[in-house]
Amino acid sequence: MDRVVALGVLIRRDRMLLVKRAASRALSPGMWDFPGGHSEAGEAPENAMVRELAEEIGVVPVTYREYEETPARSLNSEGLPVHCYFVTEWSGTPGNLQEHEHSEIAWIRLAEADKLELASPRMLSLLEAIDIVD
């Protein structure tokens, strides 16, 4: 299986959890993004998302579904396929477990996301679909 990027969008009422990429990151430094990352060799996208959320923010997704629309498939600049999951239930309390990757994490109101410096302008198209999930 080829490498992919797998992201998790934690949704709590009218907010979502975003991570701010550390200033030292090669891609999109200092910009807000969804937690997640690259799959390992042979790892399915869903498993990569679950592993990445546990490693980065200390949560285990319980209820989630993949967002299948085109904008989510082209969020990154590396040309890798992107799999994005809306996560509406999880175990654990989100925290910043990888400060070398993220300078902070925050619950952001969906209506305020367009005011942030986002890692990809395509994220706004994805965020508009969150209402479908609720």
RORO-465859 format. One record per atom (N, C-alpha, C): residue in one letter; x, y, z. Coordinates in Angstrom, 3 decimals, m for minus. Layout:
// RORO-465859
NODE:A:X:Y:Z
...
END
This chain:
// RORO-465859
NODE:M:0.851:m1.189:0.000
NODE:M:0.000:0.000:0.000
NODE:M:0.890:1.243:0.000
NODE:D:0.555:2.197:m0.836
NODE:D:1.324:3.434:m0.923
NODE:D:1.063:4.314:0.291
NODE:R:2.002:5.209:0.552
NODE:R:1.845:6.139:1.675
NODE:R:0.737:7.142:1.393
NODE:V:0.053:7.501:2.459
NODE:V:m1.004:8.505:2.390
NODE:V:m0.870:9.407:3.604
NODE:V:m1.639:10.462:3.620
NODE:V:m1.772:11.316:4.788
NODE:V:m3.155:11.044:5.360
NODE:A:m3.234:10.828:6.666
NODE:A:m4.513:10.570:7.337
NODE:A:m4.697:11.604:8.441
NODE:L:m5.831:12.312:8.388
NODE:L:m6.122:13.390:9.324
NODE:L:m7.390:13.087:10.099
NODE:G:m7.460:13.588:11.329
NODE:G:m8.655:13.460:12.139
NODE:G:m9.169:14.831:12.540
NODE:V:m10.437:15.099:12.264
NODE:V:m11.069:16.361:12.648
NODE:V:m11.971:16.073:13.832
NODE:L:m11.497:16.378:15.042
NODE:L:m12.317:16.184:16.233
NODE:L:m13.358:17.287:16.309
NODE:I:m14.613:16.892:16.445
NODE:I:m15.720:17.843:16.451
NODE:I:m16.444:17.753:17.781
NODE:R:m16.605:18.904:18.429
NODE:R:m17.332:18.998:19.704
NODE:R:m18.276:20.190:19.606
NODE:R:m19.557:19.894:19.438
NODE:R:m20.586:20.925:19.240
NODE:R:m20.202:21.833:18.079
NODE:D:m19.968:23.110:18.331
NODE:D:m19.667:24.048:17.244
NODE:D:m18.164:24.315:17.120
NODE:R:m17.347:23.412:17.656
NODE:R:m15.893:23.607:17.616
NODE:R:m15.194:22.373:17.061
NODE:M:m13.998:22.616:16.574
NODE:M:m13.137:21.523:16.122
NODE:M:m11.757:21.734:16.719
NODE:L:m11.011:20.678:16.854
NODE:L:m9.667:20.752:17.405
NODE:L:m8.666:20.947:16.270
NODE:L:m7.880:21.999:16.380
NODE:L:m6.807:22.245:15.416
NODE:L:m5.473:22.267:16.140
NODE:V:m4.425:21.962:15.401
NODE:V:m3.065:22.030:15.928
NODE:V:m2.307:23.088:15.139
NODE:K:m1.475:23.840:15.833
NODE:K:m0.646:24.850:15.159
NODE:K:0.721:24.238:14.917
NODE:R:1.100:24.149:13.664
NODE:R:2.376:23.530:13.301
NODE:R:3.536:24.351:13.866
NODE:A:4.512:23.679:14.426
NODE:A:5.674:24.346:15.014
NODE:A:6.401:25.165:13.947
NODE:A:7.022:26.250:14.375
NODE:A:7.753:27.132:13.464
NODE:A:8.909:26.410:12.770
NODE:S:9.404:25.334:13.351
NODE:S:10.529:24.595:12.786
NODE:S:10.118:23.576:11.719
NODE:R:8.825:23.395:11.493
NODE:R:8.354:22.406:10.519
NODE:R:8.673:22.866:9.098
NODE:A:9.040:21.918:8.243
NODE:A:9.377:22.236:6.855
NODE:A:8.147:22.659:6.059
NODE:L:7.031:21.978:6.276
NODE:L:5.805:22.301:5.551
NODE:L:4.865:23.116:6.433
NODE:S:4.375:24.210:5.936
NODE:S:3.366:25.050:6.601
NODE:S:3.721:25.424:8.040
NODE:P:4.933:25.915:8.298
NODE:P:5.301:26.280:9.670
NODE:P:4.406:27.392:10.219
NODE:G:4.021:27.253:11.485
NODE:G:3.221:28.272:12.154
NODE:G:1.777:28.360:11.697
NODE:M:1.328:27.417:10.913
NODE:M:m0.050:27.443:10.415
NODE:M:m0.898:26.408:11.137
NODE:W:m2.206:26.659:11.165
NODE:W:m3.153:25.760:11.812
NODE:W:m3.510:24.616:10.867
NODE:D:m3.641:23.432:11.444
NODE:D:m3.883:22.227:10.650
NODE:D:m4.710:21.245:11.473
NODE:F:m5.087:20.146:10.855
NODE:F:m5.740:19.060:11.566
NODE:F:m4.667:18.107:12.085
NODE:P:m4.883:17.472:13.234
NODE:P:m3.917:16.463:13.680
NODE:P:m3.932:15.267:12.738
NODE:G:m2.795:14.640:12.601
NODE:G:m2.669:13.475:11.733
NODE:G:m1.292:13.437:11.123
NODE:G:m1.116:12.576:10.147
NODE:G:0.186:12.476:9.517
NODE:G:0.251:11.359:8.506
NODE:H:1.474:10.960:8.175
NODE:H:1.719:9.958:7.142
NODE:H:1.472:8.547:7.668
NODE:S:1.013:7.708:6.752
NODE:S:0.870:6.289:7.083
NODE:S:2.254:5.643:7.080
NODE:E:2.355:4.548:7.795
NODE:E:3.580:3.754:7.767
NODE:E:3.442:2.722:6.650
NODE:A:4.519:2.048:6.297
NODE:A:4.495:1.064:5.213
NODE:A:3.414:0.016:5.474
NODE:G:2.528:m0.151:4.506
NODE:G:1.482:m1.166:4.600
NODE:G:0.312:m0.821:5.510
NODE:E:0.307:0.359:6.097
NODE:E:m0.734:0.753:7.046
NODE:E:m1.933:1.354:6.307
NODE:A:m3.121:0.889:6.646
NODE:A:m4.343:1.428:6.058
NODE:A:m4.571:2.853:6.549
NODE:P:m5.189:3.718:5.734
NODE:P:m5.422:5.106:6.143
NODE:P:m6.161:5.237:7.481
NODE:E:m7.189:4.446:7.688
NODE:E:m7.943:4.504:8.944
NODE:E:m7.051:4.185:10.138
NODE:N:m6.211:3.168:10.006
NODE:N:m5.299:2.805:11.091
NODE:N:m4.261:3.897:11.329
NODE:A:m3.821:4.544:10.258
NODE:A:m2.858:5.642:10.392
NODE:A:m3.479:6.794:11.167
NODE:M:m4.732:7.117:10.866
NODE:M:m5.417:8.201:11.577
NODE:M:m5.521:7.880:13.064
NODE:V:m5.936:6.666:13.394
NODE:V:m6.072:6.270:14.797
NODE:V:m4.718:6.355:15.505
NODE:R:m3.661:5.837:14.880
NODE:R:m2.321:5.866:15.477
NODE:R:m1.830:7.300:15.651
NODE:E:m1.973:8.120:14.614
NODE:E:m1.493:9.500:14.670
NODE:E:m2.203:10.306:15.760
NODE:L:m3.527:10.145:15.899
NODE:L:m4.238:10.895:16.943
NODE:L:m3.777:10.458:18.330
NODE:A:m3.518:9.169:18.507
NODE:A:m3.013:8.691:19.798
NODE:A:m1.628:9.271:20.083
NODE:E:m0.755:9.286:19.079
NODE:E:0.607:9.782:19.260
NODE:E:0.657:11.294:19.469
NODE:E:m0.126:12.029:18.695
NODE:E:m0.029:13.487:18.703
NODE:E:m0.838:14.160:19.801
NODE:I:m2.066:13.674:20.023
NODE:I:m2.929:14.381:20.977
NODE:I:m3.506:13.478:22.065
NODE:G:m3.143:12.201:22.081
NODE:G:m3.523:11.318:23.176
NODE:G:m4.972:10.885:23.214
NODE:V:m5.626:10.804:22.073
NODE:V:m7.005:10.325:22.036
NODE:V:m7.108:9.106:21.121
NODE:V:m8.118:8.278:21.405
NODE:V:m8.416:7.132:20.553
NODE:V:m9.808:7.347:19.965
NODE:P:m9.909:7.514:18.652
NODE:P:m11.207:7.725:18.026
NODE:P:m12.140:6.533:18.259
NODE:V:m13.392:6.833:18.591
NODE:V:m14.404:5.803:18.819
NODE:V:m15.459:5.853:17.708
NODE:T:m16.000:7.045:17.446
NODE:T:m17.000:7.218:16.397
NODE:T:m16.456:8.207:15.379
NODE:Y:m16.351:7.767:14.129
NODE:Y:m15.814:8.615:13.071
NODE:Y:m16.269:8.078:11.723
NODE:R:m16.154:8.952:10.720
NODE:R:m16.397:8.511:9.348
NODE:R:m15.508:9.312:8.421
NODE:E:m15.145:8.694:7.319
NODE:E:m14.264:9.356:6.358
NODE:E:m15.053:10.343:5.509
NODE:Y:m14.434:11.480:5.271
NODE:Y:m14.988:12.480:4.370
NODE:Y:m14.505:12.122:2.975
NODE:E:m15.410:11.850:2.080
NODE:E:m15.063:11.284:0.774
NODE:E:m14.938:12.296:m0.363
NODE:E:m15.198:13.562:m0.092
NODE:E:m15.231:14.544:m1.185
NODE:E:m13.841:14.929:m1.684
NODE:T:m13.775:15.414:m2.900
NODE:T:m12.522:15.767:m3.558
NODE:T:m11.641:16.748:m2.783
NODE:P:m12.179:17.846:m2.181
NODE:P:m11.260:18.780:m1.513
NODE:P:m10.389:18.121:m0.445
NODE:A:m10.923:17.141:0.245
NODE:A:m10.143:16.478:1.292
NODE:A:m9.022:15.642:0.702
NODE:R:m9.163:15.217:m0.520
NODE:R:m8.139:14.382:m1.149
NODE:R:m6.935:15.189:m1.625
NODE:S:m7.009:16.498:m1.566
NODE:S:m5.908:17.298:m2.107
NODE:S:m5.489:18.412:m1.152
NODE:L:m5.482:18.118:0.140
NODE:L:m5.138:19.134:1.127
NODE:L:m3.642:19.378:1.258
NODE:N:m2.820:18.389:0.949
NODE:N:m1.397:18.582:1.233
NODE:N:m0.602:18.965:m0.004
NODE:S:0.589:19.489:0.232
NODE:S:1.433:19.972:m0.865
NODE:S:2.436:18.914:m1.320
NODE:E:2.427:17.755:m0.695
NODE:E:3.376:16.710:m1.059
NODE:E:2.874:15.832:m2.203
NODE:G:1.635:16.018:m2.605
NODE:G:1.073:15.210:m3.675
NODE:G:0.613:13.841:m3.223
NODE:L:0.558:13.608:m1.924
NODE:L:0.076:12.326:m1.411
NODE:L:m1.440:12.362:m1.256
NODE:P:m2.103:11.236:m1.441
NODE:P:m3.541:11.198:m1.182
NODE:P:m3.812:11.510:0.289
NODE:V:m4.877:12.260:0.533
NODE:V:m5.248:12.638:1.892
NODE:V:m6.582:11.987:2.241
NODE:H:m6.612:11.335:3.393
NODE:H:m7.837:10.743:3.928
NODE:H:m8.172:11.504:5.197
NODE:C:m9.352:12.089:5.223
NODE:C:m9.757:12.908:6.356
NODE:C:m10.978:12.282:7.019
NODE:Y:m10.934:12.189:8.329
NODE:Y:m12.007:11.559:9.096
NODE:Y:m12.615:12.574:10.064
NODE:F:m13.944:12.652:10.071
NODE:F:m14.660:13.430:11.070
NODE:F:m14.805:12.548:12.295
NODE:V:m14.269:12.988:13.435
NODE:V:m14.296:12.208:14.678
NODE:V:m15.240:12.908:15.643
NODE:T:m16.320:12.229:16.015
NODE:T:m17.324:12.842:16.887
NODE:T:m17.328:12.254:18.296
NODE:E:m16.612:11.161:18.489
NODE:E:m16.486:10.576:19.833
NODE:E:m15.108:9.943:19.950
NODE:W:m14.487:10.114:21.117
NODE:W:m13.149:9.580:21.351
NODE:W:m12.973:9.311:22.825
NODE:S:m11.953:8.517:23.145
NODE:S:m11.574:8.328:24.547
NODE:S:m10.266:9.068:24.770
NODE:G:m10.110:9.586:25.986
NODE:G:m8.930:10.372:26.307
NODE:G:m9.218:11.861:26.226
NODE:T:m8.305:12.642:26.783
NODE:T:m8.424:14.100:26.770
NODE:T:m7.357:14.663:25.841
NODE:P:m7.757:15.418:24.818
NODE:P:m6.767:15.947:23.881
NODE:P:m5.724:16.826:24.567
NODE:G:m4.492:16.594:24.229
NODE:G:m3.376:17.384:24.721
NODE:G:m2.279:17.394:23.679
NODE:N:m1.342:18.301:23.792
NODE:N:m0.242:18.408:22.842
NODE:N:0.902:17.502:23.298
NODE:L:0.953:16.294:22.752
NODE:L:1.967:15.324:23.151
NODE:L:3.252:15.424:22.333
NODE:Q:3.224:16.192:21.249
NODE:Q:4.409:16.307:20.393
NODE:Q:4.707:17.782:20.129
NODE:E:5.265:18.429:21.143
NODE:E:5.521:19.865:21.045
NODE:E:6.554:20.211:19.979
NODE:H:7.359:19.251:19.554
NODE:H:8.293:19.506:18.452
NODE:H:7.555:19.603:17.112
NODE:E:6.332:19.061:17.052
NODE:E:5.531:19.145:15.831
NODE:E:4.501:20.267:15.883
NODE:H:3.932:20.504:17.088
NODE:H:2.869:21.502:17.236
NODE:H:3.206:22.446:18.383
NODE:S:3.079:23.738:18.125
NODE:S:3.349:24.711:19.183
NODE:S:2.146:24.868:20.108
NODE:E:0.951:24.545:19.611
NODE:E:m0.245:24.598:20.459
NODE:E:m1.387:23.843:19.796
NODE:I:m2.399:23.551:20.599
NODE:I:m3.640:22.992:20.087
NODE:I:m4.773:23.838:20.655
NODE:A:m5.888:23.890:19.942
NODE:A:m6.993:24.730:20.411
NODE:A:m8.312:24.250:19.814
NODE:W:m9.376:24.433:20.614
NODE:W:m10.730:24.227:20.115
NODE:W:m11.161:25.524:19.449
NODE:I:m11.448:25.462:18.166
NODE:I:m11.780:26.636:17.357
NODE:I:m13.239:26.535:16.908
NODE:R:m13.959:27.632:17.036
NODE:R:m15.338:27.658:16.513
NODE:R:m15.292:27.508:14.993
NODE:L:m16.186:26.697:14.487
NODE:L:m16.229:26.482:13.043
NODE:L:m16.383:27.791:12.289
NODE:A:m17.197:28.690:12.828
NODE:A:m17.452:29.970:12.161
NODE:A:m16.238:30.892:12.160
NODE:E:m15.225:30.618:12.984
NODE:E:m14.050:31.482:13.082
NODE:E:m12.826:30.927:12.353
NODE:A:m12.942:29.752:11.781
NODE:A:m11.794:29.109:11.142
NODE:A:m11.240:29.924:9.978
NODE:D:m12.104:30.648:9.274
NODE:D:m11.628:31.408:8.119
NODE:D:m10.756:32.600:8.506
NODE:K:m10.689:32.918:9.795
NODE:K:m9.842:34.019:10.261
NODE:K:m8.424:33.553:10.597
NODE:L:m8.216:32.252:10.603
NODE:L:m6.911:31.688:10.952
NODE:L:m6.034:31.517:9.721
NODE:E:m4.737:31.461:9.965
NODE:E:m3.814:31.127:8.891
NODE:E:m3.762:29.602:8.816
NODE:L:m4.485:29.043:7.852
NODE:L:m4.637:27.602:7.722
NODE:L:m3.553:27.018:6.826
NODE:A:m3.178:25.781:7.110
NODE:A:m2.129:25.115:6.345
NODE:A:m2.502:24.968:4.875
NODE:S:m3.797:24.911:4.585
NODE:S:m4.256:24.816:3.202
NODE:S:m5.562:25.587:3.059
NODE:P:m5.697:26.387:2.021
NODE:P:m6.966:27.091:1.804
NODE:P:m8.105:26.110:1.532
NODE:R:m7.794:24.900:1.113
NODE:R:m8.818:23.888:0.849
NODE:R:m9.479:23.386:2.126
NODE:M:m8.874:23.680:3.275
NODE:M:m9.462:23.246:4.547
NODE:M:m10.847:23.855:4.752
NODE:L:m11.059:25.071:4.261
NODE:L:m12.367:25.713:4.453
NODE:L:m13.483:24.946:3.748
NODE:S:m13.206:24.398:2.566
NODE:S:m14.200:23.579:1.870
NODE:S:m14.554:22.357:2.704
NODE:L:m13.562:21.779:3.303
NODE:L:m13.784:20.611:4.152
NODE:L:m14.609:20.991:5.374
NODE:L:m14.294:22.125:5.975
NODE:L:m14.993:22.547:7.188
NODE:L:m16.465:22.829:6.935
NODE:E:m16.804:23.275:5.738
NODE:E:m18.201:23.514:5.406
NODE:E:m19.014:22.219:5.455
NODE:A:m18.368:21.090:5.247
NODE:A:m19.057:19.800:5.244
NODE:A:m19.318:19.281:6.652
NODE:I:m18.713:19.881:7.654
NODE:I:m18.901:19.397:9.024
NODE:I:m20.362:19.464:9.441
NODE:D:m21.103:20.457:8.976
NODE:D:m22.523:20.550:9.312
NODE:D:m23.296:19.301:8.896
NODE:I:m22.830:18.636:7.844
NODE:I:m23.478:17.431:7.356
NODE:I:m23.385:16.320:8.407
NODE:V:m22.302:16.298:9.149
NODE:V:m22.029:15.228:10.106
NODE:V:m22.904:15.362:11.351
NODE:D:m23.137:16.592:11.823
NODE:D:m23.819:16.796:13.097
NODE:D:m25.200:16.203:13.160
END
